[in-house]
Amino acid sequence: MHYCCVRWRFPTANDFGSEIIPASAKEFFVKAYLFNDYWEDIGTIRSFFEANLALTAHPPRFSFYEASKPMFTSRRNLPPSKIDNCKDTVMLGADYYETDAEISSLLAEGRVPIGIGENTKIRECIIDKNARIGKNVTIANSEGIQEADRSSEGFYIRSGITVILKNSTIQDGLVI
């Protein structure tokens, strides 16, 4: 069954192992395929975070750059950029970027440009696309909160991991 059909048929399902596969097996002819390559169950925010952070190991269990084991996706099949001098970081790009003039204009208006502002400290956090994180922000969940929904403020916490939402703005000086 094609992805769009699965999404239409099981609109509230989020996990293949516990929801989509069992429901599909009840309604459709389902076959198994032996897969011996890299696979991680990323059904929770914690497991998603840890699987991505594992890619920062030297060497990682999975390499995006090994020609004999190509990566197959529904998007363009390109490896990520290589960036130096970041520790335990997986970084993905924004959908769009602002010009220097746009950034200057936003800063002059007291607004936050796309990206991460100066003197910002981030720990155990997933930052979604097009996020705007101001200057002197601390995202560390130092109180050890396990679950919180602050989506009206641009973030939530699941399993102790802070998630900055897509297109959200975190204002200068905020402590999470």
MIPADO-459960 format. One record per residue: residue in three letters; z negated, y, x of N, C-alpha, C, O, CB in turn. Coordinates in steps of 0.001 Angstrom, whole numbers, plus 500000, padded with zeros to 6 digits. Glycine has a CB too. Layout:
AlaZYXZYXZYXZYXZYX...
% end
This chain:
Met500000498827500851500000500000500000500000501234500895499262501275501880498776499999499033His500787502210500584500901503437501368499645504289501202498971504214500174502154504236500948Tyr499332505096502212498127505931502205498016506780500944496954506828500322498112506831503424Cys499113507456500557499038508342499388498712507550498125498025508056497238500364509106499205Cys499197506319498036498892505482496877497429505057496881496797505012495826499799504246496855Val496889504749498047495474504381498168494611505563497759493641505395497020495132503931499618Arg494952506759498230494184507963497903494240508230496396493241508631495801494725509189498691Trp495406508008495777495550508218494336494777507153493554494110507463492567497039508199493936Arg494871505894494002494247504789493281492733504791493416492023504443492472494798503475493774Phe492235505179494581490786505184494843490364506584495311489995506749496474490404504098495919Pro490411507582494440490211508974494865488819509297495400488667510249496164490496509873493725Thr487807508531495020486457508834495493486035507975496678484952508169497230485473508656494372Ala486883507026497072486540506122498180486672506851499515487596507638499719487448504863498165Asn485736506576500414485750507183501741485750506166502865486113506496503994484574508089501895Asp485350504938502581485175503951503639486073502736503386486059502161502298483696503519503738Phe486849502354504399487746501207504254486982499906504067487285499127503162488654501097505463Gly485982499667504931485297498380504931484491498095503686484488496964503198484410498301506094Ser483808499096503161482922498842502024483512499241500676482999498829499636481636499569502225Glu484595500045500675485139500510499400486618500149499194486954499451498238484972502002499303Ile487487500614500072488933500489499846489420499048499956490150498581499082489688501354500837Ile489032498338501009489507496956501173488994496050500052489801495338499454489065496399502536Pro487688496040499734487237495173498639487895495510497294488253494604496541485730495272498500Ala488054496791496989488686497173495720490156496786495706490668496337494680488538498680495476Ser490836496954496826492254496573496920492424495067496769493368494609496124492851497036498261Ala491512494293497363491607492829497293491463492331495857492001491279495512490534492182498180Lys490749493069495026490597492677493623491860492952492809492118492275491814489417493412493002Glu492648493946493232493800494369492431495158494020493031496147493922492305493734495835492222Phe495215493833494343496500493675495010496488492449495913495434491877496190496843494928495821Phe497668492056496365497801490991497351497548491625498717498349492436499181499224490295497281Val496449491263499358496039491876500620496116490839501726495678489702501547494608492463500519Lys496670491222502864496743490351504036495950490968505172495788492186505250498213490113504465Ala495461490111506046494741490573507233495685490574508428496660489823508462493501489680507516Tyr495394491406509385496177491500510611495196491523511775494280492344511804497105492774510613Leu495385490628512728494517490577513894494826491772514790495953491926515259494696489240514668Phe493844492601515022494021493817515815493040493761516979491827493792516771493801495112514946Asn493555493679518194492703493523519373492527494798520185491842494784521208493264492462520253Asp493123495886519758493032497122520524491811497932520104490938497430519396494305497953520349Tyr491757499164520534490610500033520280490451500314518792491417500656518109490757501347521048Trp489235500168518300488906500497516919487433500842516853486605500143517438489251499325515953Glu487101501891516161485709502250515913485543502523514428486404503146513807485279503488516762Asp484456502067513866484130502381512485483528503779512473482460503997513044483147501321511862Ile484194504717511837483707506099511802483382506506510370483741507595509921484752507063512409Gly482702505622509669482392505849508265481253506815508001481030507198506853482076504572507634Thr480527507217509031479464508204508856479693509354509829480432509218510803478059507563509076Ile479056510479509556479170511627510470478645511242511849479252511600512858478391512859509919Arg477529510519511909476950510112513198477929509224513965478157509450515153475606509366512983Ser478514508219513308479438507323514012480717508052514413481278507760515469479781506110513135Phe481191508991513600482358509813513948482056510647515193482865510705516120482756510738512762Phe480893511289515207480470512111516338480371511268517609480900511651518652479119512785516038Glu479700510131517523479509509284518708480819508690519210481012508571520420478531508165518397Ala481727508311518303483028507770518721483846508828519450484513508525520440483813507245517504Asn483800510064518968484524511139519642483885511480520975484591511686521962484579512380518760Leu482562511542521023481875511858522272482080510757523304482084511031524504480383512071522021Ala482250509516522856482509508407523784483811508616524552483987508065525639482562507076523022Leu484718509406523993485976509694524689485767510580525912486681510746526719486958510361523739Thr484564511155526058484271511987527231483738511164528399483542511701529489483264513070526866Ala483501509867528191483015509002529278484079508898530370485270509080530119482648507583528738His483624508603531577484554508461532713484493507049533249483509506721533912484225509474533838Pro485462506193533017486617506406532141486242506103530697485306505341530455487811505527532581Pro486952506682529733486665506368528330487146504962527983488019504410528653487330507401527397Arg486563504386526922486991503049526479488423503072525981489106502048525994486066502523525375Phe488875504223525547490233504373525030490879505555525735490264506611525880490235504573523476Ser492117505376526173492832506461526844494024506902526007494837506083525576493295506025528249Phe494113508201525787495258508762525075496510508783525945497617508986525446494938510170524594Tyr496332508576527233497415508816528187498069507546528722498943507636529584496896509612529332Glu497679506378528246498222505119528749499535504790528033499542504473526844497198503971528563Ala500642504869528773501973504685528179502169503291527592502926503126526635503041504946529220Ser501500502292528150501672500924527647500932500687526329501160499675525666501188499926528688Lys500051501612525947499318501507524682499471502817523914498544503625523856497806501180524929Pro500646503017523329500886504288522643499995504458521416499522503486520826502346504390522233Met499784505695521056498979506048519904499930506292518730500873507075518852498084507307520194Phe499692505635517606500549505787516440499793506541515355498715506119514936501028504412515921Thr500347507632514910499723508444513869500792508893512887501982508662513101498984509667514477Ser500365509528511823501327510093510880501746511494511308502660512076510722500737510127509465Arg501098512027512304501451513336512849502349513126514060502728511998514372500175514159513231Arg502686514218514741503465514094515971502653513294516979501457513537517141503846515495516545Asn503276512358517645502605511447518563502483512078519948503221511725520869503364510112518647Leu501547513013520085501340513710521347499883513576521774498994513578520923501739515198521226Pro499622513460523064498234513409523523497603514799523452498319515798523384498155512855524964Pro496268514873523469495611516177523452495754516876524796496151516269525790494134516026523091Ser495425518153524808495441518919526052494339518434526973493342517871526521495284520424525774Lys494523518655528267493471518369529232492814519697529597493494520653529969494036517634530507Ile491481519750529487490732520968529764489629520611530744488946519602530569490150521603528452Asp489447521427531773488433521162532791487149521947532522487132522894531735488976521509534177Asn486074521527533196484789522222533226484073522285531879483363523253531607484994523603533730Cys484244521284531046483473521143529819482706519832529933483250518832530401484398521172528534Lys481444519831529506480632518623529598480477518008528212480110518698527260479248518933530218Asp480757516699528097480590515966526839481202516731525666480516517018524685479103515698526571Thr482475517056525766483149517885524769484449517243524325485245516798525151483416519285525323Val484660517198523026485964516851522477486411518090521716485739518520520779485914515548521544Met487539518665522113487971519929521547489343519763520903490267519235521521488005521026522626Leu489467520214519667490743520187518961491155521618518664490302522500518570490652519346517650Gly492432521857518518492932523207518308492788523698516882492436522948515972494355523274518702Ala493068524973516717493088525595515401494484525437514802495433525097515509492682527098515484Asp494604525686513502495924525661512868496755526855513313497983526787513366495790525650511337Tyr496077527940513629496765529139514098495833529887515044494628529637515073497204530048512902Tyr496397530796515805495622531580516758495899533049516521496963533407516017495957531185518218Glu494958533904516878495118535337516701495586535966518005495248535501519093493803535982516228Thr496365537025517878496825537749519060495677538586519608494666538778518932498052538644518727Asp495831539085520829494805539957521412494569541176520529493431541614520363495214540400522829Ala495646541727519960495516542898519087494722542549517823493885543335517380496911543444518706Glu494981541383517248494247540959516051492771540737516365491899541105515579494861539674515471Ile492501540137517514491106539909517921490391541235518104489270541403517624491041539084519227Ser491023542181518793490424543507519007490144544200517682489093544817517508491347544384519870Ser491082544097516753490915544713515437489740544089514684488926544802514096492205544573514614Leu489654542760514702488540542073514038487202542489514633486255542772513899488708540554514145Leu487119542528515963485871542907516624485497544347516302484322544647516094485990542721518140Ala486485545246516257486226546650515929485691546799514505484908547706514222487504547480516097Glu486116545908513616485654545921512221484338545166512041483826545079510925486719545314511312Gly483782544616513130482547543851513040482745542454512496481789541812512060481568544573512190Arg483989541973512517484293540634512030484403539672513204484441540091514361485596540633511204Val484451538391512901484436537341513929485834536733514063486396536266513072483390536236513580Pro486404536732515273487713536088515466487580534564515504486481534029515650488371536589516767Ile488722533873515369488726532412515475488254532016516866488649532620517864490144531829515186Gly487417531009516920486932530505518202485424530607518290484729530749517284487575531266519353Ile484931530530519517483495530526519781483160531755520603483731531967521673483051529223520515Gly482232532568520106481868533825520744481063533651522021480564532570522331481097534662519791Glu480955534761522754480217534780524025478752534417523815478165534701522770480324536162524688Asn478180533786524826476755533427524865476325532532523700475154532530523317475915534684524863Thr477250531789523148476927530868522064476596529503522653477284529017523551478101530764521049Lys475541528895522141475101527582522612475267526585521471474817526820520350473616527622523114Ile475926525459521780476227524458520757475785523088521248476075522692522377477741524454520408Arg475077522371520377474615521026520726474711520123519500474348520528518395473157521060521269Glu475202518896519697475344517894518627475960518508517372475330518604516319473976517271518288Cys477204518914517530477885519641516465479351519240516397479989519015517425477756521153516678Ile479877519153515195481302518970514953481804520287514382481266520782513391481594517750513976Ile482827520854514998483375522130514546484780521872514015485661521440514759483390523195515703Asp484985522134512741486286521881512124487264523007512460486903523993513103486141521735510593Lys488503522839512014489588523754512354489339525168511844488709525381510808490893523236511796Asn489856526126512611489881527542512238488495528139512023488353529128511304490693527718510991Ala487477527550512638486124528086512516485997529357513346486621529504514396485074527039512961Arg485178530263512847484882531517513532483384531519513812482573531618512891485319532778512675Ile483026531411515072481616531369515453481346532595516308481969532780517354481255530040516220Gly480424533424515866480155534704516509479472534598517860479268533511518400479326535532515619Lys479123535776518391478435535878519679476952535555519503476378535770518435478615537294520289Asn476348535037520564474906534789520615474412533886519479473302534060518977474162536107520571Val475232532939519089474865531963518059474247530753518757474670530384519853476114531543517190Thr473265530147518136472703528891518629472857527844517533472320527988516434471196529059519046Ile473599526793517852473752525661516929473156524465517654473819523836518478475282525409516513Ala471899524153517345471204523097518076470343522212517181469857521173517628470347523705519146Asn470149522607515928469292521847515024467977521490515717467554520334515716470011520569514541Ser467341522499516307466120522268517088464958521763516240463990521230516783465710523542517788Glu465033521918514918463980521407514039464191519939513683463342519333513029463913522236512770Gly465321519360514111465586517944513868465854517594512417465547516485511981464444517142514347Ile466419518521511665466743518269510260467808517179510189468792517228510927467232519574509548Gln467625516198509310468571515091509192469650515355508145470805514982508350467832513817508848Glu469301515982507043470263516232505966470031517625505397468901517976505056470143515155504848Ala471093518423505291471014519748504673472410520171504244473382519958504968470394520795505650Asp472503520769503067473788521281502590473705522797502547473093523375501649474154520697501183Arg474320523421503515474375524882503584475841525306503597476223526233504312473619525423504851Ser476663524615502793478103524880502806478426526313502405479462526838502814478819523917501878Ser477576526959501621477807528368501280477669529257502512478166530383502528476824528827500189Glu476992528747503548476844529473504811477794528946505882477765529415507019475405529379505305Gly478643527966505525479659527484506449479304526238507230480022525876508163479976528538507390Phe478212525566506875477854524349507611477004523429506753476459523828505724477107524699508904Tyr476907522185507207475934521246506666475463520352507798476044520353508884476538520404505497Ile474416519596507546473858518675508539473815517287507913473289517101506816472424519131509014Arg474380516311508631474362514917508200473918514066509378474466514187510474475763514461507670Ser472939513216509163472417512329510213472024513117511460472155512618512578473459511259510579Gly471547514337511272471116515173512391472240515904513103471981516674514027470393514341513371Ile473495515679512692474657516325513304475041517538512457475229517415511247475862515325513433Thr475156518706513088475604519905512383477125519884512298477801519623513292475106521198513097Val477659520156511119479107520206510906479465521617510450479026522071509393479573519132509852Ile480271522306511265480769523628510905482060523406510122482988522770510620481003524543512182Leu482118523923508918483220523632508004484516524339508381484506525384509032482832524015506607Lys485619523756507963486949524320508181487015525733507593486554525977506478488042523412507549Asn487596526656508364487808528052507959486514528828507732486546529893507117488630528092506702Ser485383528328508207484115529018507972483854530076509041484460530069510112482961528013507936Thr482938530980508720482522532019509659481017531934509844480259531976508874482942533435509162Ile480592531816511086479179531848511447478956533192512141479515533445513209478765530614512380Gln478150534038511538477978535408512020477215535477513345476465534565513692477255536232510975Asp477421536572514075476745536820515348475237536603515202474634537011514210477037538254515848Gly474641535957516203473201535832516293472550534779515418471333534604515490472616537101515981Leu473299534077514602472700533077513713472149531905514521472759531476515500473737532575512684Val471001531395514108470400530210514722470398529108513674469842529265512587468940530501515253Ile471031527987514018471085526831513114470301525707513760470198524620513190472566526390512815
% end
